[in-house]
Amino acid sequence: MKKSSAVMNVTVSRAGRTPRGARGAAVYHGAPFARRLAVHRALAEALDGPEAADRRAWHRAAAATGPDDDVAAALEDTARQARDRGGYAAAAAAYERAAQLSETPAAQARRLLLAAENGLHAGTPATAVRLAERAAGLDADPAFLGRVGWVEGQAWFWQGNFQAAYELFTAAAELAPEAAGRALPQAVHPAWYLGEPHLGECLDRLARLDDPLARYQVAAVRGRPPALDTVADRRTALDPAVAPRDLVELCGFGFVAGQDAEAHELAAALAGRCRAEGLAGLLPTLLFFLAEAELFQGRHRDAAVSAAEGLDLARAGGQPLWVSQLSAVRATLAAVEGDEELCRSGVADALAGASPGFQPAGHAWAQWALALLDLGQGRPEAAVPRLLPLQENPYAHHVAAHRSIPDLVEAAVRAGTGDGLGDGVAGAARRLEAFADRTGRPWAQALVHRCRALLTGDEHEYRMSLKLPARPFEQARTELLYGEWLRRARRKADARRALQRALESFDRLGARPWSARARAELEATGLPAPRRPEPAAARLTPQELQIARLAAQGLSNKDIAAQLFLSPKTVAYHLYKAYPKLGVTARGDLAALPL
């Protein structure tokens, strides 16, 4: 994958060079081509009225045999109208053709950059790179190259080339200092995957900016972050004056700050706006954040729906970074459910196709997924070597690294290696304590007490953990561990109460390995633990569930298709498959189901 750009080589002047394809349409030769040009001219003249302006502009462009500023201007109007309707792919095509017909390098460069920006919005980063690089070869103005750098940086980032993305974003900030407040907060995301020293350098530069987004990012990593909704909330996300792309990074850093509910609210608002405005390019990023939040909040079916949709969009748009991350999240969900085949398949997808020289973006999540699978299947000794390396550069600051520390501690204790790996496990536990103290989140403090209970065997720590608000899955796991501890202490009555609560939560979440473990522990106390029937909605695929939910709200197939970037025929097919699984025969029956 290419790692350089005209933006990173601005000392070489290329303003006078016209890129391939930018000199206007080729001159046609021969009678067939002459007839084709005549047909397009005739059609352009025959089309009249504002409703035919787009078709007229395209016919005029097809009839052009060289640069023509009048036709280029008409196509630019067509592109602008397509963009305003949310048709970013159509806008990119019109801007690119307008650039080909432009008479000056400056006009070509401006229209190519507009084409690249719209290609990015449409979710086609490879197209955006191609167009942006052509634009950079036509205009050496630093401010213009700064804009090019932002577009290319975002496009390379989505394609998994973190080094190129980081260099382009930082170059954009240097070329156009007035835009540094936009470029540097974006640079921190590729720096996040590169690790140190890039991350530290980027945070140092962010700390010097007088910008609320930059201040929040720095505080989320290094200090005590303010509440996310004091920086941006749902109203901010829906404000037409604020571009969604400028708020997306806040969602990710919300998780770094432990503010999962706030990050979910902001991501949901931004995703809704992107759907309404046709901004398909940003949706895989936002759907990853939604799936992440929903998993942490115990909404596992919702997380599966978000991850499946995001993965489809990322694959269709050529965004391997989010293919990797979303595949790893799906693998984590499969591990919780005990589906070993689906988990390993998701991990394989997450680890495939990385840019040369880089670990896949989903590496940390993939290792966590495999470790959870091992824990659920009774293989704690296999989980430890998967999780321990996540506590080191370049992963130690990742969300998955922090959130997996309780699993590392449990795996080490259950495997009997807690003492042998004392420095690594104890150091990880201390990192979790620092995270809980820095973020002030009760659920994080609950996990700290659980880890202490496992490492020390102190019952008081179990009780302290269970007194604090916690996530459903983590709360149930603490109940299970405490119930196991009580049974070993021969306190069967107390053990039963804890184990019953754990089993009810695991059954509700579909966490089958943990349900089986809790059920076995209950039966060891002498109490039968019958299996609960599986809810009908659990039989649906994530996409079937998503479509059934929208249909239950009264949306038509056409409305659902527009919202999910599908065809109405595809929507109808998924509903057809869902009805028998749910035991219904008509759309009107869906509203009564607990979907």
Secondary structure as UniProt FT lines:
FT   HELIX           6..9
FT   TURN            10..11
FT   TURN            15..16
FT   TURN            20..21
FT   HELIX           31..46
FT   HELIX           50..52
FT   HELIX           53..63
FT   HELIX           69..84
FT   TURN            85..86
FT   HELIX           88..100
FT   HELIX           105..121
FT   TURN            122..123
FT   HELIX           125..136
FT   TURN            137..138
FT   HELIX           142..158
FT   TURN            159..160
FT   HELIX           162..175
FT   HELIX           177..179
FT   HELIX           180..194
FT   TURN            196..197
FT   HELIX           198..207
FT   HELIX           212..222
FT   HELIX           228..230
FT   HELIX           234..237
FT   TURN            240..241
FT   HELIX           244..246
FT   HELIX           248..256
FT   TURN            257..258
FT   HELIX           260..277
FT   HELIX           280..282
FT   HELIX           283..296
FT   TURN            297..298
FT   HELIX           300..317
FT   HELIX           320..337
FT   HELIX           340..351
FT   TURN            356..357
FT   TURN            361..362
FT   HELIX           363..376
FT   TURN            377..378
FT   HELIX           380..387
FT   HELIX           388..391
FT   TURN            393..397
FT   HELIX           399..403
FT   HELIX           405..415
FT   TURN            418..421
FT   HELIX           422..439
FT   HELIX           442..456
FT   HELIX           459..467
FT   HELIX           472..488
FT   TURN            489..490
FT   HELIX           492..509
FT   HELIX           512..524
FT   TURN            525..526
FT   HELIX           536..539
FT   HELIX           542..552
FT   TURN            553..554
FT   HELIX           557..564
FT   HELIX           568..582
FT   HELIX           587..592
//
